[in-house]
Amino acid sequence: MADVVTSIINLMKDLKLGLKLFSNQFEQYRDEAIRIVDEGYANYIELFVYPDSLETINDWKSLRKNYDIEFSIHSPHSSQNVNLVLAENFDYNKKIYSQMDIFMDELEADYMVVHSGRPLKNELMPKEPEKEVVRQLEKIKPKRMVIENTPYFSPKFPDIIGVGGTVEQIKYIKENLGCPFCFDIGHSFCSAVALNKDYYEYMDEFEKLEPYCYHFSDGEISNKIDKHFHIEKGDYDWQRILQSINPDKKITLETITKNYSKSLFDEFVNDTKILRNYAKNI
């Protein structure tokens, strides 16, 4: 059995794949997360941390210490009322990011993924929203933050324009904060649909911003809403995608939902096998 596990790990060293989990479901996730990391299917855990969930930190810390599991952190966003585009949200944003910094320190996390946000109504959008995002983040100073491109629209807010959905906005935030960039491939396709741009050409424009890390999930390439399907359950061209990115960077698979089931972890394992098989043929 040990030889089999060793051969799996050696085969999978080419891509650094991460398992995305949620801070409020430690007990449900624990055993499967250990198995998936221990057997080499995932190289790290990206933990989405909910506001006011510091009581969970010792559980996740024990996982890191006892099983030598690396972490990155995904901060909450507009779905949890953390919204960097709204000036009136500043005090709350600052409070929640101070909690994220504690998670970063306690889990010795590599980086923290940050979303810019979106107004509650389109008419509340500031004239230059990316400047408000930069203004807040300059004051908050999240530890080791990377800015993620968001979809132009989202499942929860299908008619409200977000900030960080365009190449220009991400470039502005990245350059003015001096922070790295987390490239979500599916989000770029959704934005391309909304902006009437070629999907893969727009992906290539984002790639020119030299991503620090990636988010992967499958979806419907002509849909402005991202679906977070498992790999090959949508119609993305994964050969084209993997030929366009930097394969040495960390790639978090955002294909596990908030609704726990063991089958989701089995499908995650299948996702990793599919992607690593594509990578072998590049």
N, C-alpha and C positions, 0 to 999 in steps of 0.2 A: 504493500500500500504506500509506504514511504517513497519508494522509487517512482511510483505513478504520480504522486503529488509533486515530487521534484521535477519530473519531466514536464508536468503541466506548467509549473512556475517558470522553468527555463524557456518554454515555448512562448510564454506570455510577457516576457520582459520587454518586448518591442514597444508596446503601448502602456502608458501609465494611466490606468482607468480607475475612476473613483465611484463609490457607492453613495448616493444621496439619501440621507435619513433625516428624521424630524425629531426635535429635542423632546417632545412630549410622549414619545412612544418607545422608551428604552426597553421596557420589559418585553414588549412584543418583538422588537428587532434583535435583541441581544444575541441569541444563539445562532440565528442565521447570519448575522453580520460577522460573528467570529468565524464561522465556517467559511464564508466567502472570502474573507481576508486571509485566513490561515491556509486555504487551498490555492491562493494565488490569483483568484479571479478578480479581486479588487486590490489596488495598491494603497488605497486610503479611503477615508470616509469624509464626505462633505456634509456637515451637519447644519440643517436649516434650524435656526434658533428662534423660537417664538418670544415675543415680549414677555417680560416678567416671569421667566422660567429658570431663574438661577437655582431653584431647588433641585433641578435635574443635573447640575454640573458635576457633582461627585460621582454619579453613576457613570457618566461618559468619561470622566477622568480615570475611574477604575478600569474601564475598558481599554483606554489608551495605555495605562501603566502595565496592566496584567498581560496584555496580548500584543504590546508593541505596535499598536495601530496608529498610523499618522492621521491627522485631521486637517481639514480646512473648514472655514465657517461661512455659511450663507446668512446674511442678515435679513430680518423681516423687511417687508416693503409695503406698498400702498394697500394691499389686501389686509394688512394688520395695522393700518393707519400710521405707518412710518412713511412719511412723504416729504422728500427733500425739495420738492418743487413749490411747496406751500410755505410762505414766510410765517404764517400763524402756527405752523406745526413745529417750529424750531425747538422750543423747550422740550416737547415730547420726544422729538427725534434725538436730541442730545442725551436725554435720559436713557433711551433704549440703546443707543450706541455705546454708552458707558457700560451697559450690561454686556454688550457684544465684546468689548475690550477685555472684560473679565474672562469670558469664554476663550478668547484668543490666548490669554496668558496661561490659564489653567490647563488648556489642552495643547499648548505649545503649537498652535495652528500656523500653517505656512502663510495663509492669506485669508482675507475676508471679502466675500463678494457683496457688492453694493448695487442696488437699483436706484435710479434717479427719482422715479415716482411719476404720478400723473394726477392732474386736478380732478376734483369730484364732478365738475362740469367743464365742458370745453371753454365756456366763456370766462372761467376763472383762471385760465392759463396766463401766466405772466408774459409780457411782451417778449422777453428774452429769457426763457425758462432755464436754459443751461447755465446762465449767470447766477441765478438763484441757487441752483444746485451747488455750484462752485463756492458761492458765498457761505452756504451752510457747512459744507464739508471742510472748508478752510478753518472754520471755527471749531467744528466737532473733532476733526483729525482722527478718524477711525484708524485703528492699528493695522498696518500692512494691507490696506484696502486695495481692491481691484474693482474698477467700474465695469459693470456688465451692460451690453447693449440689450435693450428691452424691445418687445414687439411694438409696432406702431399702435396697435390695439391689443386688447387682452380678453380672455374668456369672461372675466368678471366685469370688465368695462369695455364691451365690444364697440362702443361708439365714441369713447373718450380717448383723445390722442395722448400718448405717453411721451415722456422726455427720455432721450437716449435711444430712440429707435432709428436714428439716421447716422450715417458715417460722420457727417459734419458735427453733430452734437457730441458724439463720443470723442472725436478728435479734439474738440474744444475743451471738454472736461479733462481728458487725459493730459493735454498739454498744459492747462492752467493749474492743475493740481500736481503734476509730475507723478501721476500714479499709473500703474499698469492697467491692462484691459483684459477682461474676461469675455471671450467671444462665444456667444450662443448662436450656433449655426441656424437652428430652426427659427429663432427670433429674426434673423436677417432675412430669411425667406418670407416670413410674414410681413415684414416691413417692405420688402420688394413688391409684394402684391399690392399693398396699400398705396405705394408710391408709383405703381405702374412701371417698375424696372425689371430687367432681366434677373432672374433669381440667382444664377451662379455668378454672373458678372458683379452683382451687388455683394455677394459673399466675398468675392476676390477683393473688392474695395475695402471691406472691413479687415480682411487678412493683411492688407498693406499697413495697418496700424500696429502690426507685430504683437499679437496676443500673448499674454503671459500664461493663460490657461483657457480651457474650452468647456462648453456645455453641449452635450449631444442628446438628442432624442429624435424619433422619426415623426412624420406628420404628413399633411396633405399640402403639396408644394404650391398649389394655386389658391390656398386658403389664407386669409389675413389673420386667422386665429390659430395659435399653436396648439397642438394636440397632445404632445408628450407620449406618443406611441412607443412601443418597443421597436427595436431596430428591425427593419424590413417589414414592419406592419403598416408602413406608409409607403410613399412613393419617392422618397429622397434617393438621389444617386450617390450611394456611399463610396463607390470607387472614385467618382469625381471629387467628392468632399475630402477623402483621405489623401488624394493627390495634391490638394490645395493647401493643407494645413501644415503646421510644424509638428511632426509626430513625436518629438522629444518633450513636448509640454504635457501637463496633466490634463486629462479629459474626464470630467464628471458626467456620468450617465444619469439623466433626469427622467428615468423611465419607471421608477418606483413611486407609486402614489401614496397619499397620506392614509389610505385605507389598507391596513396590513393584511397580508395573507402569505402563506409559504410559497404559493405558486408565483407570486411576484418576484421572489428571490430566485426561483428556478428560471424564470424568464430573464432576469438580470444576467444570470450565468450564461444563458443562451445569447444574450446581447453581446457579452464580452467575447464569446467564441466567434460570432459572426464578424465583429469588427476586427479581431486579430487575424482572422482568415483573410479579410480584405487587405489588411496591412502587409501580410506576407507576399501578396501578389503585386505590390507597388514597386 
